[in-house]
Amino acid sequence: METIWGPALDAEVAYRQELVRAAVRGTDLGWRWRRRRR
């Protein structure tokens, strides 16, 4: 993707993934969601 939004979207996606990981780490949904996805 060679657009202005490429890097910005990448950074935002990474940031949101980190937030989700941190929020979900200590909950039941955490391991269930992880297992379901991978």
URQUITA-V571911 format. One record per pair of residues at least 24 apart in sequence whose ideal C-beta (glycine too) atoms are under 8 Angstrom apart, sorted by sequence separation. I is the first residue (numbers start at 0). J is the second residue. D is the distance in whole Angstrom. If there is no record, write none. Layout:
# URQUITA-V571911
I:J:D
I:J:D
This chain:
# URQUITA-V571911
none
